[in-house]
Amino acid sequence: MQLTREGDYGIRSVLYLARQPYKKISFVTEISEEYKIPRSFLAKILQKLVKAKIVRSYRGVKGGFSLARQAKDISVLDVLEAIEGKLAMNICLADKKKCDFSRHCPIHGVWANAQSKVTEVLKKSNFDDLARQKG
C-alpha cells in the first residue's frame, strides 16, 4: 500500500493550517510554496477537504482557508479518507462481492488485521499533536 501524492499533500495542507490555528490562510499560494504543491492540484485537494468539513473556505477579497474544527479533532485517517476514500488494504475488505475468494481465503484475515492496525494508528494521530512536533 502506498499513499498517493494527493493524500500526502492533503495531510501536509491540514498540518500547515494546524500550525497556524488562529490565522486564516489567505492564498493557496502560501501552502503551495511551503510544500512545493502545484496550485491547481492543491485547489482540488482543498475542495475535497472543504466538502469533508475538515477545512473551511472563505470567499471574497479577504477570503482564504482555515481548519473547520479544532486540530485535536482531526485525525490523519479523516484527511486520508476525505482525499482517498475509505481505507482498504485489499478489494475484499472494501467490497466482499468483488472478490470470489473472500469467504474461504486464508489471507483475508491477515488483510483485515493489518487494516485494523493501520486504521487504529491513523485514527489516533491527530493534527494538534503533529503540529506541536518540530520538523
N, C-alpha and C positions, 0 to 999 in steps of 0.2 A: 504494500500500500504506500502510495506516495501522494503527498499533499500537492495540489495544483498551485500554480503561481497565483491564481485568483484567490484561493483560500489563504495563502501566505500573505498576500497583500491586504486582504480583509483583516487579518489578525494584526498586521502592522498598523493599519489605519486606526483601528479601535484602540490599540496601545498608544498611539500618538495622541488621540483625543483624551485618553485616560490620564496621560501625564500632564494634561492641561485642563483639569476639571472645571475651572471657573472661567475659562476663555472659550469664546466661540471662534472657531477657525474660519476665517473669512473666505479663504480661497482653497480650492482643490490643489492649487499650485504649491501651497505650503507643505502638504503631506507628500505630494508628488516629488518635490525636490528633496525632501528629507530622506525618502526611501527609494528614490530613483524608479518611481512607478509612472508609466505613461499616463498623462492626464485623462485622456478619453477612456482608457481602461479603468482608471481609478473612479471616474464619474459613474460608470456602470456598477462597480463594486459598491460604492456608497449608496446608490439607488436600492440595491438589494438589502443593505443594512438598514436603510430607512424603512423599507417595506416590512422588515422583520422587527421594527421598533427597537433597534439597538442604537441607531443614530437618528438624530433629529436634524431636519434641514430647515433653514430659514431663507425665505425668498427676499428679493429686493436688493437695494444698494448696500444695506448693512446685513445682507444675508450671509449664510455660512453653514457650518455644521458643529454639532456638539453631541455628546452622549445623550441618549433618550432616557437613560436611568443611571443609577449610581454604578460606578465601575465594579464595586464588590458584588453587584447583582448580575454581572455579565460574565459568563464563562467562555472559555475558548471553544467549548462544544457549541454554545449558542451561535457564535460567529461562524464556525465551520458549517453548521447545518443551514444557516442563512445563506451562505455562499454556495456550498457544495450539494446541499440536500441531506437527507437522512444518512447517517454514517452506516456503512455496511462493508464488512471485510470481504464478503463474497455475495454473489447474487442470491444464493439460497437463504441468506439472512435478511435480504431486502424483500424477497418475494418467493416463498416456497414453491409457488405454482410455476416459476420459471426454471426450476431445477427438478429434473426427473429422478434424481438420486437422493433428495433431501431426507426422505423417510428412512432409508437404510444405508446411509453414508457414514462410514467410520470417522471421517474427518469433520463432519458437521459440528460435532461437539467442541472440537478444537477451535473452529472458527467462532463459534458462539462464545466460548470462554475468552478468547483473545479480544473479541469485540467488546465484551462486557468490561474487561480490564482497561482497554483504551478509553472507552466511554467514561468510565469512572474517573480516570486521571484528567481527562479533558473537562469534565463537569466540575471537578474540584479546583481547577486552575481558573482563578478569576482575574480580571484586569486591574483591580486595585492592588493585589499582591504583585502582579507583573510590573505595574507602573512604578512601584517602590524599588524594584531591583535596578541596579546600575548596569549599564551596557548598551 
